[in-house]
Amino acid sequence: MKIQINQITLELIQGDITELDVDAIVNAANERLAHGGGVAGVISRRGGPTIQRESDAWVRQHGRAATGSAAITSGGNLKAHHVIHAVGPVYDHTLHSAELLASAVRSALELADDSGLKSIALPAISTGIFGYPMEEAAQVMLAAAVAYLSSPPFIPPNGGDEGGETGLEHVIFCLYGQRAFDVFANELTAQAT
């Protein structure tokens, strides 16, 4: 399923995010960037030890990654050149969770822009062990992506002040399993009408 936003393709696919040939895939990370289980564990295993080493170095230099923020490493052995580690919230039934999840999506997209990337794929952040309900995550994540692509607060990497438009050309939500895909597809259809 695809839609166009300002000549940018927003696409939903069902599959394995580690198999995608994009500039960056997004890892649903924790604040320590310790990639043990879930999507993070799969990305780390398939990408090789480089991803965890670079994540550890990032944490040593910057401290823990705050919930709602993102960090970038290389993609190691993955087809993707980079992994953007977006730290989503542990679900707590409050509006604060939604704000942090939206911030994680925006942070990942901004980091892709700051790095001059053209394509990025995101999983359903926080819907695994962090307990975020799939329906609510789809609503928040898609709304954040659509808002960013519609009028992103982007400042070009060269430091100029003529920003405002994203350099992204293709944003993919890669959903694991038919149920996740269906939930995101229904939500995207609702938001697009």
Phi, psi and omega per residue, in radians:
M1 nan 2.278 -3.097
K2 -2.343 2.558 2.927
I3 -2.344 2.821 3.090
Q4 -1.932 2.353 3.062
I5 -2.295 1.979 -3.119
N6 0.871 0.777 3.130
Q7 1.152 0.308 3.061
I8 -1.878 2.341 3.125
T9 -1.506 2.175 2.984
L10 -1.907 2.082 -3.002
E11 -2.239 2.511 3.002
L12 -1.917 2.291 3.040
I13 -2.368 2.748 3.023
Q14 -1.846 2.286 3.129
G15 2.866 -2.820 -3.093
D16 -1.791 1.954 -3.075
I17 -1.042 -0.480 -3.107
T18 -1.270 -0.221 -3.131
E19 -1.620 -0.075 -3.027
L20 -1.403 2.431 3.106
D21 -1.709 1.401 -3.131
V22 -2.258 2.929 3.121
D23 -1.113 -0.665 -3.135
A24 -2.590 2.506 2.903
I25 -1.924 2.656 3.131
V26 -1.741 2.337 3.082
N27 -1.788 2.293 3.035
A28 -1.367 1.701 -2.944
A29 -1.788 2.901 2.946
N30 -1.791 3.009 -3.046
E31 -1.105 -0.449 -3.134
R32 -1.524 -0.071 -3.054
L33 0.919 0.671 3.073
A34 -1.673 1.995 -2.944
H35 -1.756 1.287 -3.043
G36 -1.643 -0.783 -3.027
G37 -2.292 3.127 3.094
G38 1.036 -2.609 3.128
V39 -1.008 -0.730 -3.112
A40 -1.049 -0.742 3.136
G41 -1.126 -0.729 3.129
V42 -1.133 -0.795 3.131
I43 -1.054 -0.798 -3.112
S44 -1.124 -0.756 3.142
R45 -1.135 -0.792 -3.085
R46 -1.299 -0.508 3.140
G47 -1.471 -0.266 3.135
G48 1.547 3.067 -3.007
P49 -1.151 -0.306 -3.139
T50 -0.996 -0.718 -3.071
I51 -1.098 -0.812 3.131
Q52 -1.180 -0.690 3.110
R53 -1.045 -0.821 3.133
E54 -1.164 -0.617 3.080
S55 -1.121 -0.772 3.112
D56 -1.071 -0.722 3.122
A57 -1.132 -0.675 3.118
W58 -1.082 -0.787 -3.130
V59 -1.146 -0.696 3.097
R60 -1.068 -0.660 -3.099
Q61 -1.388 -0.671 -2.995
H62 -1.944 -0.222 -2.994
G63 1.491 -3.122 -3.130
R64 -1.029 2.564 3.073
A65 -1.416 2.140 -3.097
A66 -1.154 2.576 3.046
T67 -1.027 2.309 -3.099
G68 1.664 -0.071 -3.130
S69 -1.899 -3.111 -3.140
A70 -2.555 2.712 3.086
A71 -2.340 2.775 -3.101
I72 -2.200 2.460 3.006
T73 -2.317 3.084 3.021
S74 -1.264 2.992 3.131
G75 -1.611 0.039 -3.136
G76 1.005 -2.183 -3.111
N77 -1.547 0.086 -3.140
L78 -1.307 2.834 3.011
K79 -1.141 -0.632 3.098
A80 -1.186 2.412 -3.123
H81 -1.303 -0.452 -3.077
H82 -2.380 2.716 2.937
V83 -2.099 2.183 3.049
I84 -1.775 2.081 -3.064
H85 -1.649 1.787 -3.123
A86 -1.705 2.211 -3.087
V87 -1.661 1.820 3.109
G88 -1.525 2.927 -3.108
P89 -1.485 2.726 2.868
V90 -1.353 2.240 -3.054
Y91 -1.137 2.301 3.137
D92 -2.338 0.360 3.064
H93 1.135 0.353 -3.131
T94 -2.103 2.888 3.066
L95 -1.091 -0.488 3.140
H96 -1.032 -0.668 3.092
S97 -1.041 -0.780 -3.140
A98 -1.103 -0.724 3.124
E99 -1.088 -0.730 -3.132
L100 -1.223 -0.654 3.106
L101 -1.164 -0.770 3.088
A102 -1.066 -0.695 3.112
S103 -1.114 -0.672 3.114
A104 -1.093 -0.715 3.117
V105 -1.150 -0.854 3.121
R106 -1.041 -0.758 -3.136
S107 -1.063 -0.720 3.118
A108 -1.124 -0.774 -3.137
L109 -1.171 -0.715 3.106
E110 -1.108 -0.727 3.138
L111 -1.140 -0.657 3.054
A112 -1.081 -0.776 3.102
D113 -1.100 -0.820 3.139
D114 -1.017 -0.505 -3.110
S115 -1.621 0.056 3.100
G116 1.259 0.446 -3.096
L117 -1.469 2.688 -3.110
K118 -1.884 -0.462 -3.090
S119 -2.382 2.498 -3.087
I120 -2.586 2.529 3.077
A121 -2.183 2.322 -3.132
L122 -2.047 2.499 2.992
P123 -1.554 -3.090 3.052
A124 -1.427 1.495 -3.048
I125 -1.027 2.402 3.044
S126 1.261 0.068 -3.085
T127 -1.530 -0.102 3.105
G128 -1.538 -2.044 -3.064
I129 -1.177 -0.265 3.097
F130 -1.406 -0.120 2.926
G131 1.347 0.242 -3.119
Y132 -1.276 2.198 3.125
P133 -1.076 2.362 -3.045
M134 -0.985 -0.739 -3.097
E135 -1.102 -0.783 3.139
E136 -1.199 -0.685 3.126
A137 -1.098 -0.743 3.128
A138 -1.054 -0.786 -3.134
Q139 -1.068 -0.842 -3.084
V140 -1.197 -0.831 -3.060
M141 -1.156 -0.776 -3.136
L142 -1.178 -0.707 3.110
A143 -1.081 -0.718 3.138
A144 -1.136 -0.749 -3.136
A145 -1.164 -0.790 3.137
V146 -1.072 -0.768 3.125
A147 -1.088 -0.740 -3.141
Y148 -1.115 -0.800 -3.100
L149 -1.259 -0.420 3.126
S150 -1.316 -0.675 3.120
S151 -2.763 1.265 -3.054
P152 -1.229 2.467 3.060
P153 -1.442 1.121 -2.984
F154 -1.745 2.322 3.022
I155 -1.977 2.190 -3.053
P156 -1.049 2.649 -3.131
P157 -1.045 -0.432 -3.116
N158 -1.333 -0.007 3.075
G159 1.457 0.046 3.121
G160 -1.176 2.959 -3.114
D161 -1.909 0.278 -3.124
E162 -1.593 0.332 -3.081
G163 -1.082 -2.947 3.123
G164 2.167 -0.467 3.106
E165 -2.010 2.457 3.115
T166 -1.322 2.657 3.010
G167 -1.599 -0.090 3.133
L168 -1.148 2.477 3.106
E169 -2.019 -0.422 -3.059
H170 -2.554 2.081 3.092
V171 -2.070 2.144 -3.088
I172 -2.020 2.371 2.894
F173 -1.792 1.943 -3.111
C174 -1.724 1.910 -3.039
L175 -1.778 2.390 -3.130
Y176 -1.650 1.931 3.108
G177 1.738 2.646 -3.092
Q178 -1.123 -0.693 -3.107
R179 -1.075 -0.803 -3.141
A180 -1.090 -0.753 3.115
F181 -1.052 -0.809 -3.113
D182 -1.074 -0.730 3.136
V183 -1.093 -0.821 -3.140
F184 -1.162 -0.676 3.137
A185 -1.126 -0.758 3.101
N186 -1.093 -0.708 -3.132
E187 -1.206 -0.730 3.122
L188 -1.120 -0.690 3.086
T189 -1.078 -0.757 3.129
A190 -1.119 -0.726 -3.107
Q191 -1.281 -0.473 -3.089
A192 -1.425 -0.192 -3.118
T193 -1.734 nan nan
